[in-house]
Amino acid sequence: MRVARYPLLLAAAAALSNNAKLSSLRCQWTELRNAAPSGRAGAACASGPSGAWLFGGLDDGRAVLDDLWHFDPAPRGGMGLRWRAVDAAGGERPGPRLCAAAAVVGGDFVVFGGWDMAAKKTLDDCWAHDGAAWRRVGSLPAPCKNHVAVGLGDKAVVVADGATYVYADGVVESFPQPTGRAPSARTMAAAARVGDDVLVFGGVSDGVELGDAYVLDVARMDWREVRTTGASPGPRAGASAATAAVAPSLPFVYGGARKVGKALEPLRDLWALDVDAGEWRLLVDGTAEEDAAPQARNAACFAPLDESTLLLTNGWQPLVRTFGDAFRLEVDRGD
């Protein structure tokens, strides 16, 4: 098991900052050997009290997948930390897909929509797995792909094509739409839970990459743009976001890709955003060749495992290959 440690990279002025949370933050990447599903990108992934779940995606042979995987953060009987395939039970189940969204809601792993590449069809179906079997749980108001979903205990928020939906009790509701300044219609954004709210960052709209961030106050159903100062991740698509419970207002954003000429350049930098202060901080700049750090990629799965640990799995080096690896990010607030 290889480990790389990274102190937060701070500007000189940060010593005078009154934001103790960002200025003391530390993190540590650890690669989990032989722990990941087969190489894939665009899988649907989410986590909850029982661990992380991953479904589908696209492999290197351009096969669209329909397998289900589970990662237990506290395995019993001396079993190592790794993803394990979940046997498919009989009965109905979701078909192969990529670019779906997922959330854990009330103990269920719920998959929303996605892209059926074989049929060239955008999907609207929703499926829940309770740890034993799949069941159909209705449909989205409209077919969606490359959208995002965030679980909030007994419900989930789905953000797709400029619309905001709420899933609860097996039903997706589209009205009333939230108030405030909502994110523009986009695909390939990153999203994460921030306390009881939802962050949406970046993505692409009409071929233009975005670097803005928005937070949905779920209790009030009101969007606001996070106005930031100083350095930021900049525009990118296919980044991954997750939040550790030890720092609930400091979501992490990893990787993604940006256009450089006609090519897509994958990224491997890691940022934290203080949503309350409107301040980004760079944790890993992505230029050092550290063996234990994830290689540059987009379309990866990034999900919390426990109060201080995040899990990064799979992803894509655009037009080159997929990744079949897994990394653990341990977060220490240091205060």
Secondary structure as the mmCIF struct_conf table of DSSP 4:
data_model
#
loop_
_struct_conf.conf_type_id
_struct_conf.id
_struct_conf.beg_label_comp_id
_struct_conf.beg_label_asym_id
_struct_conf.beg_label_seq_id
_struct_conf.end_label_comp_id
_struct_conf.end_label_asym_id
_struct_conf.end_label_seq_id
STRN STRN1 VAL A 3 PRO A 7
HELX_RH_3T_P HELX_RH_3T_P1 ALA A 12 LEU A 16
BEND BEND1 ASN A 18 ASN A 18
HELX_RH_AL_P HELX_RH_AL_P1 ALA A 20 SER A 23
TURN_TY1_P TURN_TY1_P1 SER A 24 SER A 24
STRN STRN2 ARG A 26 GLU A 31
TURN_TY1_P TURN_TY1_P2 ARG A 33 ASN A 34
BEND BEND2 ALA A 36 ALA A 36
HELX_LH_PP_P HELX_LH_PP_P1 PRO A 37 PRO A 37
BEND BEND3 SER A 38 GLY A 39
STRN STRN3 ARG A 40 ALA A 41
BEND BEND4 GLY A 42 GLY A 42
STRN STRN4 ALA A 44 GLY A 48
TURN_TY1_P TURN_TY1_P3 PRO A 49 SER A 50
STRN STRN5 GLY A 51 LEU A 58
TURN_TY1_P TURN_TY1_P4 ASP A 60 GLY A 61
STRN STRN6 VAL A 64 PHE A 71
BEND BEND5 PRO A 73 ALA A 74
BEND BEND6 ARG A 76 ARG A 76
TURN_TY1_P TURN_TY1_P5 GLY A 77 GLY A 78
BEND BEND7 LEU A 81 LEU A 81
STRN STRN7 TRP A 83 ALA A 85
HELX_LH_PP_P HELX_LH_PP_P2 VAL A 86 ALA A 89
BEND BEND8 GLY A 90 GLY A 91
HELX_LH_PP_P HELX_LH_PP_P3 PRO A 94 GLY A 95
BEND BEND9 PRO A 96 PRO A 96
STRN STRN8 LEU A 98 LEU A 98
BEND BEND10 CYS A 99 CYS A 99
STRN STRN9 ALA A 101 VAL A 105
TURN_TY1_P TURN_TY1_P6 GLY A 106 GLY A 107
STRN STRN10 ASP A 108 ASP A 116
TURN_TY1_P TURN_TY1_P7 MET A 117 LYS A 120
STRN STRN11 LYS A 121 HIS A 129
BEND BEND11 GLY A 131 ALA A 132
STRN STRN12 TRP A 134 SER A 139
BEND BEND12 PRO A 141 ALA A 142
BEND BEND13 LYS A 145 ASN A 146
STRN STRN13 VAL A 148 GLY A 151
BEND BEND14 GLY A 153 ASP A 154
STRN STRN14 ALA A 156 ALA A 160
TURN_TY1_P TURN_TY1_P8 ASP A 161 GLY A 162
STRN STRN15 ALA A 163 ALA A 168
TURN_TY1_P TURN_TY1_P9 ASP A 169 GLY A 170
STRN STRN16 VAL A 171 GLU A 173
BEND BEND15 PRO A 176 PRO A 176
HELX_LH_PP_P HELX_LH_PP_P4 GLN A 177 PRO A 178
STRN STRN17 THR A 179 GLY A 180
HELX_LH_PP_P HELX_LH_PP_P5 ALA A 182 SER A 184
BEND BEND16 ALA A 185 ALA A 185
STRN STRN18 THR A 187 THR A 187
BEND BEND17 MET A 188 MET A 188
STRN STRN19 ALA A 190 VAL A 194
TURN_TY1_P TURN_TY1_P10 GLY A 195 ASP A 196
STRN STRN20 ASP A 197 SER A 205
TURN_TY1_P TURN_TY1_P11 ASP A 206 GLY A 207
STRN STRN21 VAL A 208 ASP A 217
TURN_TY1_P TURN_TY1_P12 VAL A 218 MET A 221
STRN STRN22 ASP A 222 GLU A 225
STRN STRN23 THR A 229 THR A 229
BEND BEND18 GLY A 230 GLY A 230
BEND BEND19 PRO A 235 PRO A 235
STRN STRN24 ARG A 236 ALA A 237
BEND BEND20 GLY A 238 GLY A 238
STRN STRN25 SER A 240 ALA A 242
TURN_TY1_P TURN_TY1_P13 ALA A 245 VAL A 246
BEND BEND21 ALA A 247 ALA A 247
TURN_TY1_P TURN_TY1_P14 PRO A 248 SER A 249
STRN STRN26 PHE A 252 VAL A 260
TURN_TY1_P TURN_TY1_P15 GLY A 261 LYS A 262
STRN STRN27 ALA A 263 ASP A 274
TURN_TY1_P TURN_TY1_P16 VAL A 275 GLY A 278
STRN STRN28 GLU A 279 VAL A 284
BEND BEND22 GLY A 286 GLY A 286
BEND BEND23 ALA A 288 ALA A 288
TURN_TY1_P TURN_TY1_P17 ASP A 291 ALA A 292
BEND BEND24 ALA A 293 ALA A 293
HELX_LH_PP_P HELX_LH_PP_P6 PRO A 294 GLN A 295
BEND BEND25 ALA A 296 ALA A 296
STRN STRN29 ARG A 297 ASN A 298
BEND BEND26 ALA A 299 ALA A 299
STRN STRN30 CYS A 301 ASP A 306
TURN_TY1_P TURN_TY1_P18 GLU A 307 SER A 308
STRN STRN31 THR A 309 THR A 313
STRN STRN32 TRP A 316 GLN A 317
TURN_TY1_P TURN_TY1_P19 PRO A 318 VAL A 320
STRN STRN33 ARG A 321 THR A 322
STRN STRN34 PHE A 323 PHE A 323
STRN STRN35 ALA A 326 ASP A 332
#
